[in-house]
């Protein structure tokens, strides 16, 4: 008998059990005391639900370093009939995780994609001004946004929207930029962040608050598999070709750079693994 058959069947059983679990409506996670002057991390989310999928490092900054995490809802989806409902789902998910929430304009920004950037400069610059205003008001220490090859047009658009907004700010504006991936894999991540089982479970539960989306496609149930595969990839992409993967069960890959002098600059060579035992704020300590 193939000894792996039982393992595979157990995975299938877990998937079937997961489909029976409730969606949203959970009690909020235990609150973390965050000082009024705590450093801020801004997540620029192309869609409602991205904050729950790529939010592993941000959640650790909140829980381990007592940073304030602010999710910026760049869009509220392209389906106008669902935009109000998606915003309410997003509010519930952010409340569950203790992420603050900032919206852009009523209904969210529209047509945030490379085609608009190239062909409709007036619309694009209006959107850039909205993001620049949020950056000036929030003064983040760290900004999260998708990388430029994240496949989905809104994800790619959000990358360039944030970068173009940063370019409009005064020359002395600096922050660290953490580029995220979901739809398209980064060819050059330089950071692998381990997550605890509790954090992963909380991100899955938060994702389930996006009820209208996960009923259509229960992608929240595949987050564990995605994060396990990140460990496989990150072992070599971040740790170096031929290197042994760290003994993580769940992880997320990022690319960490710094915005300074009007450009994105790499500020360390090679890659770095961040275990759950290490304070994530150490990533952003100025040398």
C-alpha positions as a Markdown table, in Angstrom:
| # | Residue | x | y | z |
|---|---|---|---|---|
| 1 | Unk | 0.0 | 0.0 | 0.0 |
| 2 | Unk | 1.2 | 3.5 | -0.9 |
| 3 | Unk | 1.9 | 5.1 | 2.6 |
| 4 | Unk | 1.2 | 8.6 | 1.1 |
| 5 | Unk | -2.4 | 7.7 | 0.2 |
| 6 | Unk | -3.6 | 8.1 | 3.8 |
| 7 | Unk | -1.9 | 11.5 | 4.0 |
| 8 | Unk | -3.6 | 12.7 | 0.7 |
| 9 | Unk | -7.0 | 11.4 | 1.9 |
| 10 | Unk | -6.6 | 13.3 | 5.2 |
| 11 | Unk | -5.9 | 16.5 | 3.2 |
| 12 | Unk | -9.1 | 15.9 | 1.2 |
| 13 | Unk | -11.1 | 15.3 | 4.4 |
| 14 | Unk | -9.8 | 18.5 | 5.9 |
| 15 | Unk | -10.9 | 20.4 | 2.8 |
| 16 | Unk | -14.3 | 18.9 | 3.1 |
| 17 | Unk | -14.5 | 19.8 | 6.7 |
| 18 | Unk | -13.3 | 23.3 | 6.0 |
| 19 | Unk | -16.2 | 23.9 | 3.6 |
| 20 | Unk | -18.6 | 23.3 | 6.5 |
| 21 | Unk | -17.0 | 25.9 | 8.7 |
| 22 | Unk | -18.9 | 29.2 | 9.3 |
| 23 | Unk | -18.1 | 32.3 | 7.2 |
| 24 | Unk | -17.3 | 35.4 | 9.2 |
| 25 | Unk | -19.3 | 36.5 | 12.2 |
| 26 | Unk | -16.5 | 35.5 | 14.6 |
| 27 | Unk | -15.7 | 37.4 | 17.8 |
| 28 | Unk | -12.8 | 39.8 | 17.2 |
| 29 | Unk | -9.3 | 38.7 | 17.9 |
| 30 | Unk | -7.8 | 39.7 | 21.2 |
| 31 | Unk | -6.9 | 43.4 | 21.1 |
| 32 | Unk | -3.3 | 44.6 | 21.1 |
| 33 | Unk | -2.5 | 47.9 | 22.8 |
| 34 | Unk | -1.2 | 50.3 | 20.2 |
| 35 | Unk | 0.3 | 53.6 | 21.3 |
| 36 | Unk | -1.0 | 56.8 | 19.6 |
| 37 | Unk | 2.4 | 57.5 | 18.2 |
| 38 | Unk | 3.2 | 53.9 | 17.2 |
| 39 | Unk | 4.9 | 53.4 | 13.8 |
| 40 | Unk | 2.4 | 52.9 | 10.9 |
| 41 | Unk | 2.3 | 50.2 | 8.2 |
| 42 | Unk | 0.0 | 50.9 | 5.3 |
| 43 | Unk | -1.3 | 48.1 | 3.2 |
| 44 | Unk | -2.4 | 49.3 | -0.3 |
| 45 | Unk | -4.9 | 46.6 | -1.2 |
| 46 | Unk | -6.1 | 46.3 | -4.8 |
| 47 | Unk | -9.3 | 44.5 | -3.7 |
| 48 | Unk | -11.1 | 43.9 | -0.5 |
| 49 | Unk | -9.6 | 40.6 | 0.9 |
| 50 | Unk | -6.0 | 41.2 | -0.1 |
| 51 | Unk | -5.3 | 42.4 | 3.4 |
| 52 | Unk | -6.2 | 38.9 | 4.7 |
| 53 | Unk | -4.1 | 37.1 | 2.1 |
| 54 | Unk | -0.8 | 38.9 | 2.1 |
| 55 | Unk | -1.1 | 40.4 | 5.6 |
| 56 | Unk | 1.2 | 38.0 | 7.4 |
| 57 | Unk | 4.0 | 40.5 | 8.1 |
| 58 | Unk | 1.7 | 43.3 | 8.9 |
| 59 | Unk | -0.2 | 41.1 | 11.4 |
| 60 | Unk | 3.1 | 40.3 | 13.1 |
| 61 | Unk | 4.1 | 43.9 | 13.2 |
| 62 | Unk | 0.8 | 44.6 | 15.0 |
| 63 | Unk | 1.0 | 41.7 | 17.4 |
| 64 | Unk | 4.7 | 41.5 | 18.2 |
| 65 | Unk | 5.9 | 45.0 | 17.7 |
| 66 | Unk | 2.7 | 47.0 | 18.6 |
| 67 | Unk | 2.7 | 48.9 | 15.3 |
| 68 | Unk | -0.5 | 50.4 | 13.9 |
| 69 | Unk | -1.6 | 48.7 | 10.7 |
| 70 | Unk | -3.8 | 50.6 | 8.3 |
| 71 | Unk | -5.4 | 48.9 | 5.3 |
| 72 | Unk | -6.1 | 51.3 | 2.4 |
| 73 | Unk | -8.9 | 50.0 | 0.2 |
| 74 | Unk | -7.7 | 51.1 | -3.2 |
| 75 | Unk | -10.7 | 49.7 | -5.0 |
| 76 | Unk | -13.9 | 48.1 | -3.9 |
| 77 | Unk | -14.0 | 45.7 | -6.8 |
| 78 | Unk | -15.3 | 46.3 | -10.3 |
| 79 | Unk | -18.9 | 45.1 | -9.8 |
| 80 | Unk | -20.8 | 48.2 | -8.8 |
| 81 | Unk | -23.6 | 46.2 | -7.3 |
| 82 | Unk | -21.2 | 44.6 | -4.9 |
| 83 | Unk | -19.1 | 47.6 | -3.9 |
| 84 | Unk | -21.1 | 48.6 | -0.9 |
| 85 | Unk | -21.4 | 45.0 | 0.3 |
| 86 | Unk | -17.7 | 44.4 | -0.2 |
| 87 | Unk | -16.9 | 47.5 | 1.8 |
| 88 | Unk | -19.0 | 46.2 | 4.7 |
| 89 | Unk | -17.3 | 42.8 | 4.5 |
| 90 | Unk | -13.9 | 44.6 | 4.5 |
| 91 | Unk | -14.8 | 46.6 | 7.6 |
| 92 | Unk | -15.7 | 43.4 | 9.4 |
| 93 | Unk | -12.5 | 41.6 | 8.4 |
| 94 | Unk | -10.3 | 44.6 | 9.4 |
| 95 | Unk | -12.1 | 44.9 | 12.7 |
| 96 | Unk | -11.5 | 41.2 | 13.3 |
| 97 | Unk | -7.8 | 41.5 | 12.7 |
| 98 | Unk | -7.5 | 45.0 | 14.4 |
| 99 | Unk | -6.4 | 46.7 | 11.2 |
| 100 | Unk | -7.5 | 50.3 | 10.8 |
| 101 | Unk | -9.2 | 51.0 | 7.5 |
| 102 | Unk | -8.9 | 54.0 | 5.1 |
| 103 | Unk | -11.0 | 54.3 | 2.0 |
| 104 | Unk | -10.1 | 56.4 | -1.1 |
| 105 | Unk | -13.2 | 57.8 | -2.6 |
| 106 | Unk | -16.9 | 56.7 | -2.4 |
| 107 | Unk | -17.1 | 53.4 | -4.2 |
| 108 | Unk | -13.3 | 53.1 | -4.4 |
| 109 | Unk | -11.0 | 54.1 | -7.2 |
| 110 | Unk | -11.9 | 52.7 | -10.7 |
| 111 | Unk | -9.8 | 51.6 | -13.6 |
| 112 | Unk | -6.6 | 51.1 | -11.7 |
| 113 | Unk | -4.6 | 49.2 | -14.3 |
| 114 | Unk | -1.7 | 49.7 | -16.7 |
| 115 | Unk | -4.0 | 50.4 | -19.6 |
| 116 | Unk | -5.4 | 53.4 | -17.8 |
| 117 | Unk | -1.9 | 54.6 | -16.7 |
| 118 | Unk | -0.8 | 54.5 | -20.4 |
| 119 | Unk | -4.0 | 55.8 | -22.1 |
| 120 | Unk | -5.9 | 58.0 | -19.7 |
| 121 | Unk | -3.4 | 60.3 | -17.9 |
| 122 | Unk | -6.1 | 62.6 | -16.5 |
| 123 | Unk | -7.9 | 59.8 | -14.7 |
| 124 | Unk | -4.6 | 58.3 | -13.6 |
| 125 | Unk | -3.3 | 61.5 | -12.1 |
| 126 | Unk | -6.5 | 62.1 | -10.1 |
| 127 | Unk | -6.0 | 58.6 | -8.6 |
| 128 | Unk | -2.4 | 59.3 | -7.9 |
| 129 | Unk | -3.3 | 62.5 | -6.1 |
| 130 | Unk | -5.7 | 60.5 | -3.8 |
| 131 | Unk | -2.9 | 58.0 | -2.8 |
| 132 | Unk | -0.4 | 60.8 | -2.4 |
| 133 | Unk | -2.8 | 62.6 | 0.0 |
| 134 | Unk | -3.2 | 59.4 | 2.1 |
| 135 | Unk | 0.6 | 58.9 | 2.2 |
| 136 | Unk | 1.1 | 62.5 | 3.4 |
| 137 | Unk | -1.7 | 62.2 | 6.0 |
| 138 | Unk | -0.6 | 58.8 | 7.4 |
| 139 | Unk | 3.2 | 59.3 | 7.2 |
| 140 | Unk | 3.9 | 55.5 | 7.2 |
| 141 | Unk | 7.1 | 53.9 | 8.2 |
| 142 | Unk | 6.4 | 51.0 | 5.9 |
| 143 | Unk | 4.2 | 50.6 | 2.8 |
| 144 | Unk | 2.9 | 47.3 | 1.4 |
| 145 | Unk | 1.9 | 47.1 | -2.2 |
| 146 | Unk | 1.9 | 44.4 | -4.9 |
| 147 | Unk | 5.0 | 43.9 | -7.1 |
| 148 | Unk | 4.9 | 45.0 | -10.7 |
| 149 | Unk | 4.4 | 41.5 | -12.1 |
| 150 | Unk | 1.6 | 40.3 | -9.9 |
| 151 | Unk | -0.4 | 39.3 | -13.0 |
| 152 | Unk | -3.9 | 40.7 | -12.1 |
| 153 | Unk | -4.3 | 44.1 | -13.8 |
| 154 | Unk | -5.5 | 45.8 | -10.6 |
| 155 | Unk | -2.6 | 44.4 | -8.6 |
| 156 | Unk | -0.1 | 45.6 | -11.2 |
| 157 | Unk | -2.0 | 48.9 | -11.4 |
| 158 | Unk | -1.8 | 49.4 | -7.7 |
| 159 | Unk | 1.9 | 48.9 | -7.7 |
| 160 | Unk | 2.4 | 51.7 | -10.2 |
| 161 | Unk | -0.2 | 53.8 | -8.5 |
| 162 | Unk | 1.7 | 53.7 | -5.2 |
| 163 | Unk | 5.1 | 54.3 | -6.9 |
| 164 | Unk | 3.7 | 57.2 | -8.9 |
| 165 | Unk | 2.2 | 58.7 | -5.8 |
| 166 | Unk | 5.5 | 58.4 | -3.9 |
| 167 | Unk | 7.2 | 60.2 | -6.8 |
| 168 | Unk | 5.0 | 63.3 | -6.2 |
| 169 | Unk | 6.0 | 63.6 | -2.5 |
| 170 | Unk | 8.8 | 65.9 | -1.3 |
| 171 | Unk | 12.3 | 64.6 | -2.0 |
| 172 | Unk | 13.0 | 64.0 | 1.7 |
| 173 | Unk | 10.1 | 61.6 | 2.1 |
| 174 | Unk | 11.3 | 58.1 | 3.0 |
| 175 | Unk | 9.7 | 54.8 | 3.9 |
| 176 | Unk | 10.4 | 51.2 | 3.6 |
| 177 | Unk | 8.4 | 49.4 | 0.8 |
| 178 | Unk | 7.4 | 45.8 | 1.1 |
| 179 | Unk | 6.2 | 44.4 | -2.2 |
| 180 | Unk | 3.8 | 41.5 | -2.0 |
| 181 | Unk | 2.7 | 38.6 | -4.3 |
| 182 | Unk | -0.4 | 36.6 | -4.8 |
| 183 | Unk | -1.5 | 36.1 | -8.4 |
| 184 | Unk | 2.0 | 36.3 | -9.9 |
| 185 | Unk | 5.2 | 35.0 | -8.3 |
| 186 | Unk | 8.1 | 37.4 | -7.8 |
| 187 | Unk | 11.3 | 36.4 | -9.5 |
| 188 | Unk | 13.4 | 38.2 | -6.9 |
| 189 | Unk | 11.9 | 38.0 | -3.4 |
| 190 | Unk | 14.4 | 38.8 | -0.6 |
| 191 | Unk | 12.4 | 38.1 | 2.5 |
| 192 | Unk | 10.5 | 35.0 | 3.8 |
| 193 | Unk | 8.3 | 35.6 | 6.9 |
| 194 | Unk | 7.2 | 32.7 | 9.0 |
| 195 | Unk | 3.7 | 32.7 | 10.4 |
| 196 | Unk | 2.4 | 30.9 | 13.5 |
| 197 | Unk | -0.6 | 28.6 | 13.3 |
| 198 | Unk | -2.6 | 31.1 | 15.2 |
| 199 | Unk | -1.8 | 33.9 | 12.7 |
| 200 | Unk | -2.7 | 31.7 | 9.8 |
| 201 | Unk | -6.0 | 30.6 | 11.3 |
| 202 | Unk | -6.8 | 34.3 | 12.0 |
| 203 | Unk | -6.0 | 35.3 | 8.4 |
| 204 | Unk | -8.2 | 32.5 | 7.1 |
| 205 | Unk | -11.0 | 33.5 | 9.4 |
| 206 | Unk | -10.7 | 37.1 | 8.4 |
| 207 | Unk | -10.8 | 36.1 | 4.8 |
| 208 | Unk | -14.0 | 34.3 | 5.4 |
| 209 | Unk | -15.7 | 37.6 | 6.3 |
| 210 | Unk | -15.5 | 38.3 | 2.6 |
| 211 | Unk | -18.6 | 36.1 | 2.3 |
| 212 | Unk | -19.7 | 37.1 | -1.2 |
| 213 | Unk | -16.3 | 36.2 | -2.6 |
| 214 | Unk | -15.5 | 33.0 | -0.8 |
| 215 | Unk | -18.9 | 31.5 | -1.5 |
| 216 | Unk | -18.1 | 31.9 | -5.1 |
| 217 | Unk | -14.6 | 30.5 | -4.7 |
| 218 | Unk | -13.5 | 29.2 | -1.2 |
| 219 | Unk | -9.9 | 30.4 | -1.7 |
| 220 | Unk | -9.6 | 31.0 | 2.0 |
| 221 | Unk | -9.3 | 27.3 | 2.5 |
| 222 | Unk | -6.2 | 27.1 | 0.2 |
| 223 | Unk | -4.2 | 29.7 | 2.2 |
| 224 | Unk | -2.4 | 27.0 | 4.2 |
| 225 | Unk | -1.3 | 25.2 | 1.0 |
| 226 | Unk | -0.1 | 28.4 | -0.6 |
| 227 | Unk | 1.9 | 29.3 | 2.5 |
| 228 | Unk | 3.4 | 25.9 | 2.6 |
| 229 | Unk | 4.5 | 26.2 | -1.0 |
| 230 | Unk | 6.0 | 29.6 | -0.2 |
| 231 | Unk | 8.4 | 27.8 | 2.2 |
| 232 | Unk | 9.4 | 25.5 | -0.7 |
| 233 | Unk | 10.1 | 28.4 | -3.0 |
| 234 | Unk | 11.6 | 30.7 | -0.4 |
| 235 | Unk | 14.1 | 28.1 | 0.8 |
| 236 | Unk | 16.0 | 28.7 | -2.5 |
| 237 | Unk | 14.8 | 32.0 | -3.8 |
| 238 | Unk | 15.5 | 33.8 | -0.5 |
| 239 | Unk | 17.9 | 31.4 | 1.1 |
| 240 | Unk | 20.0 | 30.7 | -2.0 |
| 241 | Unk | 20.0 | 28.1 | -4.7 |
| 242 | Unk | 20.8 | 24.7 | -3.3 |
| 243 | Unk | 20.2 | 25.8 | 0.3 |
| 244 | Unk | 18.1 | 24.0 | 2.9 |
| 245 | Unk | 14.7 | 25.4 | 3.5 |
| 246 | Unk | 14.1 | 26.5 | 7.1 |
| 247 | Unk | 11.9 | 24.4 | 9.2 |
| 248 | Unk | 8.8 | 26.6 | 8.7 |
| 249 | Unk | 5.3 | 25.2 | 8.1 |
| 250 | Unk | 3.8 | 28.5 | 6.8 |
| 251 | Unk | 5.5 | 31.5 | 5.3 |
| 252 | Unk | 4.9 | 34.5 | 2.9 |
| 253 | Unk | 7.4 | 35.9 | 0.5 |
| 254 | Unk | 8.1 | 39.6 | 0.0 |
| 255 | Unk | 10.6 | 42.0 | -1.5 |
| 256 | Unk | 11.8 | 44.6 | 0.8 |
| 257 | Unk | 13.2 | 47.9 | -0.5 |
| 258 | Unk | 13.4 | 51.5 | 0.6 |
| 259 | Unk | 11.9 | 54.6 | -1.0 |
| 260 | Unk | 14.5 | 57.4 | -0.8 |
| 261 | Unk | 15.7 | 60.2 | -3.0 |
| 262 | Unk | 12.7 | 59.6 | -5.3 |
| 263 | Unk | 13.5 | 55.9 | -6.1 |
| 264 | Unk | 13.1 | 52.4 | -4.8 |
| 265 | Unk | 16.5 | 51.3 | -3.5 |
| 266 | Unk | 17.7 | 47.9 | -2.2 |
| 267 | Unk | 19.2 | 48.3 | 1.2 |
| 268 | Unk | 20.6 | 44.8 | 1.9 |
| 269 | Unk | 22.0 | 42.1 | -0.2 |
| 270 | Unk | 21.0 | 38.5 | -0.3 |
| 271 | Unk | 17.9 | 37.3 | 1.4 |
| 272 | Unk | 16.6 | 37.1 | 4.9 |
| 273 | Unk | 14.3 | 34.6 | 6.8 |
| 274 | Unk | 12.2 | 35.9 | 9.6 |
| 275 | Unk | 11.2 | 33.2 | 12.1 |
| 276 | Unk | 8.2 | 33.7 | 14.4 |
| 277 | Unk | 10.7 | 34.1 | 17.4 |
| 278 | Unk | 12.1 | 37.3 | 16.0 |
| 279 | Unk | 10.7 | 40.8 | 16.3 |
| 280 | Unk | 9.6 | 41.8 | 12.8 |
| 281 | Unk | 10.4 | 45.5 | 13.6 |
| 282 | Unk | 14.0 | 44.5 | 13.3 |
| 283 | Unk | 13.6 | 44.4 | 9.5 |
| 284 | Unk | 13.1 | 48.2 | 9.5 |
| 285 | Unk | 15.7 | 49.3 | 12.0 |
| 286 | Unk | 17.8 | 52.0 | 10.5 |
| 287 | Unk | 21.5 | 51.2 | 10.3 |
